[in-house]
Amino acid sequence: MRVVVRPGEKPDYSTVEPVSTAEALQAAGVAKLTRAHVQQIDDLAEQRWFGRCAVLHDDTGQPSEIYFWGFSGD
């Protein structure tokens, strides 16, 4: 992965697209994702050759980690 896609940009080969607040709300019903929501957002990575990322929050609502996932083109 070489580039993190900015809001409004289209993902392309070798890029990572962050989960938007709208996507988080639709997939998990919350704006602040936690590890408990990972399974609910996994389907957001649906194309080969680019990945997704999401900021995951701890129990107090503070950002605690960045979760990356996706598919290679193999």
C-alpha positions as CSV (number, residue, x, y, z in Angstrom):
1,M,0.0,0.0,0.0
2,R,1.4,3.4,-1.0
3,V,-1.4,6.0,-0.5
4,V,-4.2,6.6,1.9
5,V,-7.2,7.8,-0.1
6,R,-8.7,11.2,1.0
7,P,-12.4,11.7,1.3
8,G,-13.9,12.1,-2.2
9,E,-11.0,10.3,-4.0
10,K,-11.6,7.0,-5.7
11,P,-9.6,4.0,-4.4
12,D,-7.1,2.6,-6.9
13,Y,-4.4,0.0,-7.1
14,S,-2.1,0.0,-4.0
15,T,-4.3,2.4,-2.0
16,V,-6.0,2.3,1.4
17,E,-9.4,3.8,2.0
18,P,-10.4,4.8,5.5
19,V,-13.9,3.9,6.7
20,S,-16.1,7.0,6.6
21,T,-18.4,7.9,9.5
22,A,-21.4,7.2,7.2
23,E,-20.0,3.7,6.4
24,A,-19.4,3.0,10.1
25,L,-23.0,4.0,11.0
26,Q,-24.5,1.9,8.2
27,A,-22.4,-1.2,8.9
28,A,-22.1,-1.2,12.7
29,G,-24.6,1.4,13.9
30,V,-21.9,3.6,15.6
31,A,-19.6,6.4,14.5
32,K,-16.7,5.3,16.8
33,L,-15.7,1.7,15.9
34,T,-14.1,-0.7,18.4
35,R,-12.6,-4.1,18.1
36,A,-16.1,-5.5,18.7
37,H,-17.2,-4.0,15.3
38,V,-14.5,-5.5,13.2
39,Q,-16.6,-8.3,11.9
40,Q,-19.3,-5.9,10.9
41,I,-17.0,-3.8,8.8
42,D,-15.0,-6.6,7.1
43,D,-17.3,-6.6,4.1
44,L,-16.4,-3.0,3.3
45,A,-13.2,-4.3,1.6
46,E,-14.8,-5.7,-1.5
47,Q,-12.3,-5.0,-4.3
48,R,-8.9,-6.6,-5.1
49,W,-5.7,-4.6,-5.0
50,F,-6.7,-2.0,-2.4
51,G,-7.3,-2.1,1.3
52,R,-9.4,-0.4,4.0
53,C,-8.5,1.0,7.3
54,A,-10.5,2.1,10.4
55,V,-9.6,3.8,13.6
56,L,-10.7,1.6,16.5
57,H,-11.6,3.2,19.8
58,D,-11.2,1.9,23.4
59,D,-13.9,1.6,26.0
60,T,-13.6,5.3,26.8
61,G,-14.1,6.3,23.2
62,Q,-10.5,7.3,22.6
63,P,-8.7,6.2,19.4
64,S,-6.5,3.2,20.3
65,E,-5.4,1.5,17.1
66,I,-5.8,1.4,13.3
67,Y,-7.2,-1.7,11.8
68,F,-6.1,-2.6,8.2
69,W,-7.6,-5.2,6.0
70,G,-8.3,-6.0,2.3
71,F,-7.4,-8.3,-0.6
72,S,-4.4,-8.9,-2.7
73,G,-4.9,-9.4,-6.4
74,D,-3.7,-13.0,-6.3
